[in-house]
């Protein structure tokens, strides 16, 4: 198990993302950088091997109805149509880029998180009135960055706590 997790961490440390904010500084994307990840367990492979559906359900407090590999992470679908949590890894420069974008542009707020990875922050999207609409938890560990996010409407203390708990579990395993 430890060898498999170590191999997974080594593979994830160079991954990008095919998401809207996952273009690496050299212009490459996850499709360019993502290696095929090793299988572990009965059904879990790649990024989904890092956190099981049962572990994710225990953290978010809802049943996980489907699990989807994301190349450099995993998505856990919730019973509500269109609702999910996910995590994706990125090259470390994507962490810095997202911190700068959130810090320098209107419509976002940044809250630092102490004691998570080497450094971490929550990037909050704000309504025109300044209300917190949604957020992503970004973490940097060595040369690997990742975020945890959800499609759930609104931003609550429960969602923030679930994102942090998922992030802590991922940090412990990479």
C-alpha positions, 0 to 999 in steps of 0.5 A: 500500500505505501509503495503504491501511494508513493508511486501515485504521489510521484506521478501526481507531482508532475500532473496538470489539469484540463480544467478551466484554470489548469493550464501550466505556465509552459502552456501544457495541459493535463492531457499533455502531462498526465501519466496513466495512474496505477490501479489500487483496490477493487474499483478505484484507480488513479486519483480515485484510489487516493480517497475512496467513495466511502471515505468521501461520503463520511467526510461530506456527509452524503452518499456517493452515487458515482465516482469518476476518474479525472486524469489528475484527480477524482470526482464524487457524485452526490444524490442531488442531480449535478452535485459533486465534490472533486479534487485535481492536482496541478503543477505548483505554478498553477497554485501561484497563478490562481492565488494571484488571480484571486488576490488581484481581481474583483469578484474573489476573496482569499482566505489563507489556511494555516496548518494544511500542506506547505501553504494553502488558501480558500479562493472564494467567489463573491456575488456583486453584493460581496456574499460568498457564493462558492469556494475552492480549497487550494493546497501546495505540497512540495511541487504538487498543488491541488484543489478540492471543490464542490458544485453545491450552491452557496458557501457554508461552514459545512462545505468549507469543513468538508473541503478542508477534511478532504484536502487533509486526507489527500495531503496525508497520502501524497 
